[in-house]
């Protein structure tokens, strides 16, 4: 799972990368230093599913992976907490 900021000026910055994501790590990941994110920034959240027979945690290799609400099925959601700072 990866979070990337796409800034209004065209720059991109990777904010968070979890290379070995597991179900038990989904509770909370945080960055070391807070980032100032300008207005107009787009947040891109990317992730992949290992739906192969090589994934010991996969109970149904070859089945389509869809987003669902239940924790015993696959889900993919990225949440970000922001604190607004006024320039006034």
N, CA, C and O atoms as a DFTB+ gen file, in Angstrom:
352 C
 N C O
     1  1       0.852      -1.170       0.000
     2  2       0.000       0.000       0.000
     3  2       0.896       1.230       0.000
     4  3       1.902       1.283       0.707
     5  1       0.516       2.216      -0.802
     6  2       1.320       3.426      -0.952
     7  2       0.401       4.647      -1.003
     8  3      -0.653       4.613      -1.638
     9  1       0.811       5.730      -0.325
    10  2       0.113       7.009      -0.360
    11  2       1.044       8.031      -1.009
    12  3       2.177       8.214      -0.563
    13  1       0.565       8.697      -2.063
    14  2       1.365       9.693      -2.764
    15  2       0.580      10.991      -2.852
    16  3      -0.604      10.988      -3.189
    17  1       1.253      12.113      -2.545
    18  2       0.644      13.439      -2.695
    19  2       0.959      13.940      -4.101
    20  3       2.120      13.959      -4.510
    21  1      -0.075      14.346      -4.842
    22  2       0.077      14.953      -6.164
    23  2      -0.228      16.438      -5.994
    24  3      -1.389      16.841      -5.940
    25  1       0.823      17.240      -5.910
    26  2       0.682      18.659      -5.591
    27  2       0.186      19.462      -6.788
    28  3       0.384      19.055      -7.933
    29  1      -0.459      20.603      -6.532
    30  2      -0.991      21.448      -7.617
    31  2       0.086      21.920      -8.598
    32  3      -0.219      22.191      -9.759
    33  1       1.346      22.023      -8.144
    34  2       2.419      22.489      -9.035
    35  2       3.017      21.357      -9.888
    36  3       3.989      21.576     -10.610
    37  1       2.433      20.142      -9.805
    38  2       2.897      19.026     -10.617
    39  2       3.860      18.074      -9.925
    40  3       4.140      16.990     -10.437
    41  1       4.365      18.470      -8.769
    42  2       5.269      17.581      -8.028
    43  2       4.500      16.411      -7.433
    44  3       3.300      16.505      -7.177
    45  1       5.212      15.305      -7.215
    46  2       4.659      14.136      -6.527
    47  2       5.575      13.801      -5.355
    48  3       6.795      13.926      -5.457
    49  1       4.981      13.377      -4.245
    50  2       5.770      12.976      -3.078
    51  2       5.136      11.746      -2.435
    52  3       3.952      11.748      -2.098
    53  1       5.933      10.706      -2.271
    54  2       5.457       9.504      -1.587
    55  2       5.458       9.790      -0.090
    56  3       6.504      10.095       0.482
    57  1       4.296       9.694       0.547
    58  2       4.162      10.005       1.966
    59  2       4.247       8.762       2.844
    60  3       4.788       8.817       3.948
    61  1       3.718       7.647       2.361
    62  2       3.715       6.422       3.155
    63  2       3.782       5.235       2.215
    64  3       3.072       5.187       1.211
    65  1       4.641       4.272       2.545
    66  2       4.761       3.048       1.753
    67  2       4.845       1.883       2.720
    68  3       5.708       1.864       3.598
    69  1       3.970       0.927       2.570
    70  2       3.951      -0.276       3.409
    71  2       4.227      -1.450       2.467
    72  3       3.296      -2.012       1.891
    73  1       5.513      -1.828       2.307
    74  2       5.870      -2.834       1.296
    75  2       5.414      -4.254       1.630
    76  3       5.134      -5.030       0.716
    77  1       5.334      -4.606       2.876
    78  2       4.941      -5.969       3.272
    79  2       3.660      -5.909       4.082
    80  3       3.625      -6.325       5.240
    81  1       2.602      -5.387       3.462
    82  2       1.319      -5.235       4.146
    83  2       0.765      -6.595       4.556
    84  3       0.801      -7.554       3.785
    85  1       0.260      -6.658       5.764
    86  2      -0.469      -7.832       6.234
    87  2      -1.740      -7.345       6.923
    88  3      -1.830      -6.187       7.331
    89  1      -2.702      -8.221       7.048
    90  2      -3.977      -7.871       7.668
    91  2      -3.778      -7.249       9.049
    92  3      -4.453      -6.278       9.391
    93  1      -2.868      -7.792       9.838
    94  2      -2.680      -7.322      11.204
    95  2      -1.997      -5.963      11.294
    96  3      -1.939      -5.381      12.377
    97  1      -1.474      -5.438      10.173
    98  2      -0.852      -4.115      10.178
    99  2      -1.808      -3.024       9.756
   100  3      -1.406      -1.863       9.671
   101  1      -3.046      -3.350       9.492
   102  2      -3.952      -2.347       8.943
   103  2      -4.511      -1.389       9.984
   104  3      -5.199      -0.432       9.627
   105  1      -4.241      -1.616      11.225
   106  2      -4.802      -0.753      12.265
   107  2      -4.381       0.705      12.099
   108  3      -5.228       1.597      12.040
   109  1      -3.048       0.948      12.023
   110  2      -2.587       2.325      11.964
   111  2      -1.139       2.364      11.527
   112  3      -0.294       1.671      12.094
   113  1      -0.853       3.162      10.530
   114  2       0.503       3.480      10.120
   115  2       0.590       4.992      10.110
   116  3      -0.335       5.667       9.659
   117  1       1.701       5.530      10.608
   118  2       1.851       6.978      10.656
   119  2       3.189       7.376      10.061
   120  3       4.130       6.584      10.013
   121  1       3.255       8.621       9.609
   122  2       4.515       9.155       9.113
   123  2       5.277       9.760      10.283
   124  3       4.679      10.142      11.288
   125  1       6.607       9.849      10.151
   126  2       7.446      10.353      11.242
   127  2       7.241      11.839      11.510
   128  3       7.173      12.259      12.665
   129  1       7.143      12.631      10.457
   130  2       6.980      14.071      10.604
   131  2       5.699      14.501       9.887
   132  3       5.431      14.041       8.778
   133  1       4.907      15.376      10.508
   134  2       3.713      15.887       9.817
   135  2       4.109      16.608       8.527
   136  3       5.156      17.253       8.469
   137  1       3.284      16.498       7.512
   138  2       3.516      17.158       6.227
   139  2       2.536      18.315       6.080
   140  3       1.373      18.208       6.470
   141  1       3.010      19.415       5.517
   142  2       2.111      20.505       5.152
   143  2       1.632      20.224       3.732
   144  3       2.425      20.201       2.791
   145  1       0.342      20.013       3.591
   146  2      -0.256      19.656       2.311
   147  2      -1.042      20.866       1.805
   148  3      -2.031      21.255       2.427
   149  1      -0.621      21.467       0.690
   150  2      -1.324      22.660       0.208
   151  2      -2.707      22.334      -0.350
   152  3      -2.965      21.217      -0.799
   153  1      -3.584      23.326      -0.312
   154  2      -4.913      23.181      -0.906
   155  2      -4.764      22.805      -2.372
   156  3      -3.854      23.282      -3.050
   157  1      -5.654      21.953      -2.862
   158  2      -5.621      21.530      -4.250
   159  2      -4.807      20.272      -4.491
   160  3      -4.716      19.798      -5.623
   161  1      -4.214      19.729      -3.435
   162  2      -3.436      18.502      -3.552
   163  2      -4.369      17.301      -3.688
   164  3      -5.398      17.232      -3.016
   165  1      -4.013      16.363      -4.551
   166  2      -4.736      15.109      -4.703
   167  2      -3.933      14.016      -4.002
   168  3      -2.717      13.926      -4.172
   169  1      -4.609      13.195      -3.224
   170  2      -3.950      12.072      -2.566
   171  2      -4.236      10.809      -3.369
   172  3      -5.396      10.469      -3.605
   173  1      -3.177      10.114      -3.790
   174  2      -3.296       8.880      -4.553
   175  2      -2.969       7.722      -3.615
   176  3      -1.901       7.697      -3.004
   177  1      -3.888       6.764      -3.501
   178  2      -3.683       5.581      -2.672
   179  2      -3.659       4.369      -3.598
   180  3      -4.607       4.135      -4.348
   181  1      -2.573       3.601      -3.541
   182  2      -2.412       2.433      -4.409
   183  2      -2.131       1.205      -3.563
   184  3      -1.528       1.298      -2.494
   185  1      -2.568       0.067      -4.043
   186  2      -2.287      -1.183      -3.349
   187  2      -2.474      -2.352      -4.291
   188  3      -3.090      -2.217      -5.349
   189  1      -1.951      -3.480      -3.911
   190  2      -2.113      -4.692      -4.708
   191  2      -2.546      -5.833      -3.802
   192  3      -2.295      -5.820      -2.597
   193  1      -3.192      -6.806      -4.396
   194  2      -3.593      -8.019      -3.697
   195  2      -2.810      -9.185      -4.290
   196  3      -2.649      -9.265      -5.508
   197  1      -2.327     -10.080      -3.453
   198  2      -1.697     -11.307      -3.923
   199  2      -2.763     -12.394      -3.908
   200  3      -3.030     -13.002      -2.871
   201  1      -3.363     -12.630      -5.056
   202  2      -4.444     -13.600      -5.155
   203  2      -3.938     -14.919      -5.743
   204  3      -4.685     -15.635      -6.410
   205  1      -2.676     -15.229      -5.493
   206  2      -2.083     -16.426      -6.087
   207  2      -2.077     -17.595      -5.098
   208  3      -2.382     -17.442      -3.915
   209  1      -1.725     -18.747      -5.621
   210  2      -1.586     -19.937      -4.770
   211  2      -0.358     -19.843      -3.875
   212  3      -0.237     -20.611      -2.920
   213  1       0.564     -18.910      -4.165
   214  2       1.767     -18.728      -3.340
   215  2       1.479     -17.952      -2.055
   216  3       2.339     -17.878      -1.177
   217  1       0.296     -17.379      -1.934
   218  2      -0.105     -16.626      -0.750
   219  2      -0.804     -17.580       0.221
   220  3      -1.951     -17.972       0.003
   221  1      -0.101     -17.946       1.290
   222  2      -0.653     -18.905       2.258
   223  2      -1.926     -18.392       2.937
   224  3      -2.739     -19.189       3.403
   225  1      -2.105     -17.074       2.997
   226  2      -3.289     -16.498       3.646
   227  2      -4.487     -16.420       2.701
   228  3      -5.575     -16.026       3.123
   229  1      -4.310     -16.782       1.447
   230  2      -5.398     -16.696       0.464
   231  2      -6.196     -17.985       0.477
   232  3      -5.679     -19.051       0.141
   233  1      -7.451     -17.884       0.863
   234  2      -8.299     -19.082       0.951
   235  2      -8.977     -19.437      -0.375
   236  3      -9.568     -20.510      -0.497
   237  1      -8.897     -18.544      -1.372
   238  2      -9.579     -18.800      -2.647
   239  2      -8.746     -18.299      -3.824
   240  3      -9.154     -17.348      -4.490
   241  1      -7.587     -18.911      -4.102
   242  2      -6.767     -18.452      -5.230
   243  2      -7.554     -18.500      -6.535
   244  3      -8.324     -19.429      -6.778
   245  1      -7.351     -17.493      -7.363
   246  2      -8.019     -17.450      -8.648
   247  2      -9.374     -16.778      -8.633
   248  3      -9.892     -16.425      -9.692
   249  1      -9.959     -16.592      -7.472
   250  2     -11.256     -15.912      -7.381
   251  2     -11.041     -14.408      -7.532
   252  3     -10.014     -13.890      -7.092
   253  1     -11.985     -13.700      -8.144
   254  2     -11.864     -12.243      -8.261
   255  2     -11.792     -11.584      -6.873
   256  3     -12.448     -12.025      -5.929
   257  1     -10.992     -10.534      -6.773
   258  2     -10.892      -9.772      -5.525
   259  2     -11.755      -8.537      -5.666
   260  3     -11.554      -7.732      -6.575
   261  1     -12.718      -8.384      -4.768
   262  2     -13.613      -7.233      -4.782
   263  2     -13.598      -6.567      -3.416
   264  3     -13.304      -7.206      -2.406
   265  1     -13.919      -5.275      -3.391
   266  2     -14.009      -4.579      -2.121
   267  2     -15.289      -4.991      -1.418
   268  3     -16.358      -5.042      -2.027
   269  1     -15.169      -5.286      -0.126
   270  2     -16.325      -5.631       0.707
   271  2     -16.139      -5.024       2.087
   272  3     -15.043      -4.576       2.423
   273  1     -17.183      -5.004       2.880
   274  2     -17.123      -4.438       4.231
   275  2     -16.624      -5.418       5.285
   276  3     -16.261      -5.000       6.385
   277  1     -16.597      -6.687       4.982
   278  2     -16.315      -7.685       6.013
   279  2     -14.816      -7.965       6.137
   280  3     -14.129      -8.113       5.126
   281  1     -14.314      -8.035       7.349
   282  2     -12.888      -8.236       7.552
   283  2     -12.412      -9.619       7.141
   284  3     -11.220      -9.800       6.894
   285  1     -13.305     -10.603       7.058
   286  2     -12.877     -11.941       6.649
   287  2     -12.793     -12.062       5.125
   288  3     -12.340     -13.081       4.603
   289  1     -13.226     -11.027       4.422
   290  2     -13.067     -10.972       2.976
   291  2     -12.062      -9.852       2.675
   292  3     -11.655      -9.129       3.584
   293  1     -11.670      -9.710       1.435
   294  2     -10.716      -8.663       1.099
   295  2     -11.381      -7.300       1.125
   296  3     -12.559      -7.157       0.798
   297  1     -10.613      -6.316       1.517
   298  2     -11.075      -4.944       1.484
   299  2      -9.864      -4.069       1.186
   300  3      -8.727      -4.474       1.426
   301  1     -10.102      -2.903       0.676
   302  2      -9.027      -1.962       0.411
   303  2      -9.577      -0.572       0.645
   304  3     -10.492      -0.122      -0.044
   305  1      -9.005       0.095       1.624
   306  2      -9.429       1.464       1.905
   307  2      -8.247       2.187       2.538
   308  3      -7.553       1.636       3.393
   309  1      -8.033       3.396       2.120
   310  2      -6.979       4.214       2.698
   311  2      -7.592       5.429       3.353
   312  3      -8.296       6.195       2.695
   313  1      -7.345       5.618       4.615
   314  2      -7.878       6.759       5.357
   315  2      -6.737       7.686       5.751
   316  3      -5.653       7.236       6.121
   317  1      -6.993       8.967       5.669
   318  2      -5.995       9.976       6.012
   319  2      -6.637      10.970       6.965
   320  3      -7.765      11.410       6.746
   321  1      -5.919      11.322       8.023
   322  2      -6.401      12.338       8.962
   323  2      -5.667      13.646       8.675
   324  3      -4.440      13.668       8.580
   325  1      -6.426      14.738       8.537
   326  2      -5.858      16.060       8.286
   327  2      -6.210      16.998       9.426
   328  3      -7.275      16.879      10.032
   329  1      -5.319      17.923       9.713
   330  2      -5.597      19.025      10.633
   331  2      -5.468      20.314       9.828
   332  3      -4.404      20.585       9.272
   333  1      -6.502      21.092       9.759
   334  2      -6.495      22.330       8.983
   335  2      -5.722      23.419       9.710
   336  3      -5.882      23.622      10.914
   337  1      -4.882      24.115       8.956
   338  2      -4.116      25.237       9.486
   339  2      -4.484      26.468       8.668
   340  3      -4.354      26.462       7.444
   341  1      -4.938      27.511       9.330
   342  2      -5.353      28.728       8.648
   343  2      -4.173      29.676       8.503
   344  3      -3.333      29.772       9.397
   345  1      -4.111      30.375       7.378
   346  2      -3.086      31.389       7.158
   347  2      -3.524      32.768       7.659
   348  3      -2.768      33.735       7.561
   349  1      -4.743      32.855       8.196
   350  2      -5.270      34.162       8.631
   351  2      -4.737      34.545       9.967
   352  3      -5.073      35.610      10.485
